[in-house]
Every structure is written in structure tokens, then in C-alpha cells.
Amino acid sequence: MGVEREETEDRLYFEKERWSQGLTVVAGLDEVGRGCLFGDVVAAAVVLPPGLVIEEIDDSKKLSEKKRERLYDVIIEQAVDWSVARVDAETIDRINIRQASRLAMKTAVEALKIRPEHLLVDAETVAVDLPQTPIIKGDARSQTIGAASILAKVTRDRLCKEVWDALYPGYGLAENKGYATKEHREALLALGPTPLHRRSFLGKLVAEQQELF
């Protein structure tokens, strides 16, 4: 299946195509945390009511934390169905990050209470027996994928701030969210990796940096 590339300013373009075919349960899928050194990759699946417009939804990375938090509540309230799924660092190391991201999205789809009629996916395919459309930069081009991006991002950021930072102080996880910032790299030098660091990612970093361990 080819990845959709058609440019459009209408962020319901892909949804409207499916609605015009009589499909009403269209789920958007996205993941966050793919490039992190630490923690789970998190995916979300969202089904919004046909015709609903939430103007401020966009790629979660383009939104402020305050706006993401507010939109998270709006999406949860308005969604027909939604779910969030996580795949941990050990599994990421075992099966690689791309497969772990796809597994998280598959798990999110399977956790929905309502079976989708079609999936809109951010530049990926998911191993489920459902019609699906991968869309390049889908989180910025599809409202439904953007909504999934926001749910996944807020969920993972909350884990970093409210759970993981307390478990593993000193790495700045509440601020850097597990990404390879200067602070995070310096903490790895001083403290070494935690059980939730992705060892496969640190190996690449060691080879590139020649300075971590």
C-alpha cells in the first residue's frame, strides 16, 4: 500500500474521503518517544465523530505543553473511542524501535472498544486486519492522527514528569522527556544507565560520541 502524499490544507481531507464511502468509524494512530534514549514508546488510537472540527489540533510537537494538556481533555471528552498503549525499553531493545512503535500502535487499535472501519496512520502500517492509509506527516495533515499524537504525547510526558523522574532523579527526565539533551548525556556519564534506558540506543551513542562510558 502506497503512502498518501497528496498535499492539502483541509485537515479533514482524508477523513472526508472515508466518510464519503459510508465509513463512520475512522481511527487515527500515532506514536511518540521513538527517538528517546529512555522509557517506553507510547501510541494512541482515536475515533472522532464524523464532521467534528477541533480547530487547534495539530502535530503535538508544534503545540505548547499548556495547549496539549487542554486539547487532551477536549479530545477525551469528544472522542467516540480512544486508547493508549505502551511498549517498554526492554522490548524496544529486543525487537528494534520501529517494530516496537508498530506494536504499540497495534496494541492501541486492539484496545479500542469499537472496531474501526479504517485506520489513518502517521507514515506507518499496522499489523491488523483492517483497511488503513499511511500518511506522510499525518499528525500535521489529519485531525484524527493529530488527536492521537496529542494523547500519546501528553501520556508520555506525564510519565516522565510524574513517575520516571521520581524513580530516577538526576537525569532531568521531567524536562528532557528522555531525549538525548546535553544534560541527559552528562547524567549518563556521571550516573550510568537506569533499567529503563534503551541499551541499543546507548550503544549507538557510545559509538558516535566516544565519551559516554
C-alpha positions in Angstrom: 0.0 0.0 0.0 1.5 3.4 -1.0 1.8 6.2 1.4 -0.6 9.1 0.8 1.4 12.1 -0.3 -1.3 14.5 -1.7 -0.9 17.9 -0.2 -4.0 19.6 1.2 -4.8 22.4 3.7 -8.0 20.6 4.7 -7.1 18.7 7.9 -10.2 16.5 7.4 -9.4 15.7 3.8 -8.5 12.1 4.5 -11.4 11.6 6.9 -13.9 13.1 4.4 -12.8 10.6 1.7 -13.7 7.7 4.1 -16.9 9.3 5.3 -18.0 9.8 1.6 -17.6 6.0 1.3 -20.0 5.5 4.1 -17.4 4.8 6.7 -18.1 6.4 10.1 -15.6 4.7 12.4 -12.2 6.1 11.2 -9.4 5.8 13.7 -6.2 7.9 13.8 -3.0 6.4 15.0 0.3 7.9 16.1 3.2 7.2 18.4 5.7 9.3 20.4 9.1 8.7 22.0 10.6 7.0 19.1 13.9 8.9 19.3 14.3 8.9 23.1 17.1 7.2 25.0 14.9 6.4 27.9 11.5 4.8 28.6 8.5 3.4 26.7 7.3 4.3 23.2 3.7 5.3 23.5 0.9 5.1 20.9 -2.7 6.3 20.8 -5.7 5.5 18.7 -8.6 7.9 18.4 -12.0 7.8 16.8 -13.7 11.2 16.5 -17.3 11.8 15.4 -17.8 12.4 11.7 -17.8 16.1 10.9 -16.4 17.2 14.3 -13.8 20.0 13.9 -11.4 20.8 16.7 -9.5 23.8 15.2 -6.4 23.8 17.3 -5.4 20.1 16.8 -2.0 19.8 15.1 1.2 17.8 15.3 1.7 17.6 19.1 5.3 18.7 18.7 4.1 22.1 17.4 1.9 22.8 20.3 2.8 24.2 23.7 2.5 21.9 26.7 -0.4 24.0 28.1 -2.3 23.7 24.8 -1.6 20.0 24.5 -3.0 19.4 28.0 -6.1 21.4 27.3 -6.7 19.6 23.9 -6.1 16.3 25.6 -9.2 16.9 27.8 -11.2 18.1 24.8 -10.3 15.0 22.7 -11.1 12.6 25.6 -14.5 14.3 26.0 -15.4 14.4 22.3 -14.0 11.1 21.1 -16.3 8.2 20.2 -13.5 5.9 21.4 -9.8 6.2 22.3 -7.0 4.1 23.7 -3.3 4.5 24.7 -0.7 1.7 24.6 3.0 1.4 25.7 5.9 -0.8 24.7 8.8 -0.8 27.2 12.6 -0.2 26.7 13.4 -3.9 27.1 11.1 -4.8 24.2 12.5 -1.9 22.2 16.0 -3.3 22.6 14.8 -6.8 21.7 12.7 -6.1 18.5 14.0 -2.6 17.5 12.3 0.8 17.8 10.4 0.6 14.5 8.8 -2.7 15.4 8.1 -1.6 18.9 6.4 1.5 17.6 4.3 -0.6 15.3 3.5 -3.0 18.2 2.4 -0.1 20.4 0.0 1.1 17.6 -1.3 -2.4 17.0 -2.0 -2.7 20.8 -3.7 0.6 20.8 -6.0 -0.4 17.9 -6.8 -3.7 19.6 -7.7 -1.9 22.9 -10.4 0.2 21.2 -13.9 -0.8 22.3 -15.3 -0.2 18.8 -13.7 -1.9 15.8 -12.6 0.7 13.3 -13.6 0.5 9.7 -10.5 2.3 8.5 -7.2 3.4 10.0 -5.3 6.6 9.3 -1.7 6.1 10.4 1.2 8.5 10.6 3.6 7.2 7.9 3.4 3.6 9.0 1.4 0.4 8.6 -0.1 -1.6 11.5 -0.2 -5.4 11.6 -4.0 -5.6 12.0 -6.6 -6.9 9.5 -8.1 -3.5 8.8 -8.0 -1.2 5.8 -5.5 1.5 6.5 -3.9 4.6 4.9 -0.4 5.6 5.9 0.0 9.4 5.6 3.3 11.2 5.5 3.4 13.9 8.2 -0.1 12.7 9.1 0.0 14.3 12.6 0.0 17.7 10.9 -2.3 16.8 8.0 -5.1 14.8 9.6 -7.1 16.0 12.5 -7.6 12.4 13.7 -4.0 11.5 13.6 -3.1 14.8 15.3 -5.5 13.9 18.1 -3.8 10.6 18.5 -0.4 12.4 18.6 -1.6 14.7 21.4 -3.0 11.8 23.5 0.3 9.9 23.1 2.5 12.9 23.8 0.6 14.0 26.9 0.6 10.5 28.3 4.3 10.0 27.8 5.2 13.5 29.1 3.1 12.8 32.3 5.0 9.5 32.8 8.3 11.4 32.5 7.3 14.2 34.9 5.1 12.3 37.4 6.6 8.8 37.5 10.0 8.3 35.9 11.7 11.5 37.1 10.9 10.5 40.7 12.1 6.9 40.2 15.3 8.0 38.5 16.3 11.5 39.7 19.3 13.2 38.3 18.7 12.6 34.6 16.4 15.6 34.1 13.6 13.4 32.7 10.8 15.8 33.6 12.5 18.4 31.4 14.2 16.4 28.6 11.5 13.7 28.4 14.2 11.1 27.8 15.7 12.7 24.7 19.5 13.0 24.3 20.0 16.5 25.6 23.4 17.7 26.9 22.1 17.4 30.4 20.9 13.8 29.8 24.2 12.8 28.3 26.1 14.3 31.1 23.9 12.5 33.6 24.6 9.2 31.8 28.3 9.9 32.1 28.0 10.5 35.8 25.4 8.0 36.9 25.3 5.3 34.2 22.1 4.0 32.6 19.0 3.0 34.5 17.0 -0.2 33.9 14.6 1.9 31.7 17.3 3.3 29.3 17.3 1.8 25.9 20.6 -0.1 25.7 20.5 -0.4 21.9 20.3 3.4 21.7 23.1 4.0 24.1 25.4 1.6 22.1 24.9 3.8 19.0 25.5 6.9 21.1 28.7 5.5 22.5 29.9 4.7 19.0 29.1 8.2 17.8 30.2 10.2 20.9 33.2 8.1 22.1 32.5 9.6 25.5 29.7 8.1 27.5 31.1 5.1 29.3 
